[in-house]
Amino acid sequence: MHLKSDDIIRLEIEYTTGEVPPPFSHVFKLKMSFGKNFVNTQFDIHYTGREDLSPEEIIDEGFTMADDYSYKGEIPKLWENVFKKLYSASKWSNQKTLGEKGGIKILAKDTHGKITRDIPLNQEDWYLTCQDFIQAIYEISKKEAPLGIRFKSIGQEGLADIELLYRFSIRKVEAKVNDQVKPLEWDEGRSLASLIFIPDYDYTLASEDQPIETGNYLDCGDGLWHNFNTGIINLDPEFDAKGKILEAFRNLSS
């Protein structure tokens, strides 16, 4: 029997990539204590199996030689409800150990001292929430700046210039359309960010310079402008991620 989410005072989340090869393979652990005006948090991530790889092989995949990270500190209290709501909505496998494919397993403790250990069936929901929470940790600890995304459309009808700033620590996204602040709900903004990271980006065609030619351009947070026509590639022929991204930005600019 699982705990009432309102009674939970502690969550421990462990994740492993399973069969994923290095340098991508890693494990992380999140420990969260609730009940104060913040979420008392401990986070550790460790990349595994890199002993037989050269520094060049690791760096060529976009990593560094110092990707392991640890954090102890306070995260805004709003995250307590995020995890409790997810726990309440979850279905469980009633298994205690992960298989070769890896995944997430949960330990929960309530105010009565009861402890449950289980593996959620909605693995993707837990993984994505953990990734957002880890991004919040990186913001709070100054390891990374808030995610900034820019879109620019240049055409006969004029210019559309959109800037999005994601603050994962407080789950808010700030939107500016042609320098005018525009309201944007977190869930809508977060869905757009997820779309943006679906296609592939050809960095040989990207530019640091502000676009001036007619077209649609996207900076997905790396400071480089990618042309929708030539520099962004749909990976799945049955899913037009580029079209959906473009549509979302056009709706924002209208």
N, C-alpha and C positions, 0 to 999 in steps of 0.2 A: 504494500500500500504506500502510495507516495504522499508527500507532505503537502499541507496547505501552503500555498505560495506566500500568503500574508504572514505566516509564522516563520518563514525561513530567515535565519540570521547569518548563514554562511553558505557560500557556493565555492566548490573547487572544480575547475574544468581542465581536463587534460586532453591534448590533441597530438596525434602523430600522423605523419603523411603515409605511413605504411610502406608500400612497395615503390614509392616514388624514388628515383635515383638521385644521388648527390650531383651537383651542389644544391638541388632543390629540397632534398629531404630534410625534415626538421621535426622537432617536438616543441610544444609550448605548454605552459601551465599557468592558469589564472586562479588566484585565491582572492575571494571577495568577502568582506565582513560588512553586514548591514546594521542599521539601528542608530547611527549617528547622523550628523548633518552632511555626511559625505560617505562615499564608498571606500573603505579602507582596502587598498589593493596591493597585491604582490604579483608580479609578472616575470616569467623567465622564458626565454626562447633560446633553443640550442640547435644549430645546424649539424647534421650527422653525416658520417661516412665520407668526410672530405680528406681523410688522411692520404689517400692514394691519388688525389688530384693536385695538379700544379697550380700555383697562383694564377697563371694565365688562363687556365681552364675555368677557374672560378670567376675571375673578372670578366671573361668573355661572355658569360651568361648573365651579366648585369649585377653580380654580387660584389662584396668586398671581402677582405680577409678578417674583418671584425664585425660580422653580422650577428653574433650572439649578443643578447641584451638582457639586462635585469632592471627591475624597477620596484620600488616600494614607496607608496604615497597615497594621496587622497584624490579621488575622482568625483566630480559633481554628483550629488545625490540622485538626480533624475535617472541615472543608470540603474539604480536599484529597482525601480519599477519596470524598466525595460527587461531586465533579466527575470524578474518575478512573473511578469506577464507571459514571457516566453516559456518559462517552466510550467505555468498553469495550462498553457495551450498545447503542451507537448504530449506525444504518445511515446510509450517506452517499450523496449525490446525484452526487458526482464533478463538480459544477459549482463555479465559482470566484466567480461574481457573483450577487447577488440580483436578482429580477425586480421589477416594479412593486409587487407586494404586500408587499415588504419581508421581514423575518425575521431570522434569526440566521446568521452565518457564523463559522467557528472557525479559528484558527491554533494549532497545537500544535508544541512543540519538545521533543526528548528529550535524554537525557544524552549521546548520540552526536553531537549537533549537527544531527540530521535535523529538517526542518520540513515539516509538511503544512498545506495550506489547503483547506478544504472546507465544504460546507453540509450539516448533518444533516437527515435525513428526518424524524426525530422532533422537529420544531420545538417542539411544545407542551411536551415534557418539558424541553428546554433553557430555554425561556422561563420556565416556572414555577420551575425551579431557580434561574435568574438573579434572578427577583423575590424569592425567599426570601433569596438571598445579599445582594441590595441592601438588604433589610430588616435583615439582620444588620449591614451597614455603617452604616445609619441608627441602630441601637441603639448600636453601639460608639462612633460619633462624637457621640452624644447629640443627634443631629438629631431623633430621634423616640424616645418611650418605648416599651417593650415593649407589644405589643398585649394589651389586656385585654377580655375578653368576659364578660358576665354574663347569667344566665338565672334567672327567678323564676316559679314555678308556685304559685298560690294556689287551693286548692279545699277541698272537704269532708274530704278525706283528710289535709289538713295543708298544710305549706309545704315547697317544695323550692327551695333557694337555691344556685346553682352559680356559681362564679367560675373562669375560665380565664385564665392569664397565659402568653402565648407569648414565649419567648426564642429568637428566630431565630438569634442569634449562637452559641448552643450547642445549638440544635435540641432544646429541651426545652419541655414545656408543664406548668405547675403547675396542678393541679385541686383545688378545694376544694368539697365538697358539704356544705352546712349546717355550714360551718367545720371540717369534717374533711378532711384531706388524702387524696386518692384517687389511686392510680397511673393514669397515662394515657400510653400510648406516643405518641411524636411523630407517627408516620404517621397514627394514628387521630385525634389532636387536629388535625393539619393538614388532614385530610379534612373534619372538621367545620367548620373555619374556611372552607374553600373553599365548602362548602354555604351557609354563612351569607351569603356575598357574591353568591349567585345571585339571590335575590329583589330586588324593589324595595321601598324603605321610604318611607312617606308621612310626611315630617317635619312636616307641618302638624298631625299627630295625635300626635306624639311628646311625651314629657314628661320634665322633669328630676327630677320628684318620684318617690320610691319608690312602686311600685304597692301598693295596699291592697285593690283590688277583686278578686273571683274572676276568674281568667283566667291566661293564659300570656304572659310578657313577655320581651323580649330587648333587651339593650344590646349592639350589635355593635361597640363600641369607640369610639363617639362621645359617650358619657356620657349618652345619651338612651334612655329606655325606649320600646320599640315593642310594641304589643299585637298578638299573633298574629292575632286575629280581624279587626281593623280597620286596622292600620298596616303590615302586611307583605303584599306582593302577589306571587303567582307570576307570572312573566313568560311562562313556557312552559306552556300548558294541559296538555301531555302529560307534564310533569315536576313532581311535587309536592314542590318544595324545602322548603316550609314543613313539610309532613308529615314529611319525612326529618330535618329539624333538630329538630323536636319529639320524634321517636322517639329520636334520638341522646341528647338531654338526659334523657329519661325513663330510658333505659338507664343513663346515668351516675348517676342519682339512686336507682336500685334497689339 
